Amino acid sequence: MPTLDAISQDIDHCAQRAGRPAGSVRLIAVSKSQPAAAIAALAAQGQRAFGENYAQEAMTKIPALATAGLEWHFLGPVQRNKARIVSAHFDWLHSLDSLPLAHSLARHLQTAGRTLEVLIGVNSLEDGTKQGLTREAVPAFLDGFLADPALARVLHLRGLMTIGPHQAPADTSARCFGALRDTLETCARRFALPQFDQLSMGMSDDYRIAIAEGATMVRIGRALFGERPRKA
Ligand SMILES: *Cc1c(COP(=O)(O)O)cnc(C)c1O
């Protein structure tokens, strides 16, 4: 298993090869199905940002690690009844994909006196799942979002997230990630969004390709923690 240091160095090398400074790509350690002790072990080595997919599971771990000063990223689809948990305990959401969800999160955030950094989840796989917007649907979503100023007060729109094609040839992955970068740049210009500059793309098997295509955050689970136990 590569160490945290080895992966961090590899990420920096990939960034530099792409003409960007070391430190410009953040590592989100994806700790779903890992026990709190495994998270604490990485935190002790200096890792701050952790990603979880399931609200219920995260709630068994986040309180146990409350003193560690960690930053929590929610990566999975947010079921309607989990918006409160996400608003109360997470710093980033990578998978905003509907206005009803935005309104629900905003209500909970206002009540809690919190804000959330958000990425719009984009479905690049065209696999028929309802999860994530198509790239083409992002501008209409932004129109709807920006029409209600109350949303932007608590939900800070920071960019886009996607999951690349599974075990695809490198050029297929690169096209997918490059298309997401184009969508980000087009939307940031068209909607004059100053902080809409984050691209969350790349996982254990394709993060090098994603960094070459402009990723600013990579979400890595198995390469850091080892294979996940079968039951999450
Ligand atoms: C599980 C997961 C990851 C991490 O995947 P690995 O292949 O373990 O690196 C990243 N992003 C999302 C959305 C995930 O669900």
The ligand as an SDF file (V2000), in Angstrom:
LIG
                    3D

 15 15  0  0  0  0  0  0  0  0999 V2000
  -15.7540    5.6630   -3.3470 C   0  0  0  0  0  0  0  0  0  0  0  0
  -15.6290    6.9650   -4.0360 C   0  0  0  0  0  0  0  0  0  0  0  0
  -14.3640    7.5110   -4.3090 C   0  0  0  0  0  0  0  0  0  0  0  0
  -13.0560    6.8040   -4.0190 C   0  0  0  0  0  0  0  0  0  0  0  0
  -12.9000    5.7150   -4.8830 O   0  0  0  0  0  0  0  0  0  0  0  0
  -11.5580    4.8290   -4.8840 P   0  0  0  0  0  0  0  0  0  0  0  0
  -11.6820    4.0520   -6.1320 O   0  0  0  0  0  0  0  0  0  0  0  0
  -11.6150    4.0200   -3.6520 O   0  0  0  0  0  0  0  0  0  0  0  0
  -10.4040    5.7660   -4.8920 O   0  0  0  0  0  0  0  0  0  0  0  0
  -14.3350    8.7720   -4.8790 C   0  0  0  0  0  0  0  0  0  0  0  0
  -15.4530    9.4510   -5.1850 N   0  0  0  0  0  0  0  0  0  0  0  0
  -16.6780    8.9510   -4.9430 C   0  0  0  0  0  0  0  0  0  0  0  0
  -17.8760    9.7540   -5.3000 C   0  0  0  0  0  0  0  0  0  0  0  0
  -16.7950    7.6820   -4.3770 C   0  0  0  0  0  0  0  0  0  0  0  0
  -18.0220    7.1890   -4.1770 O   0  0  0  0  0  0  0  0  0  0  0  0
  1  2  1  0
  2  3  1  0
  2 14  2  0
  3  4  1  0
  3 10  2  0
  4  5  1  0
  5  6  1  0
  6  7  2  0
  6  8  1  0
  6  9  1  0
 10 11  1  0
 11 12  2  0
 12 13  1  0
 12 14  1  0
 14 15  1  0
M  END
$$$$
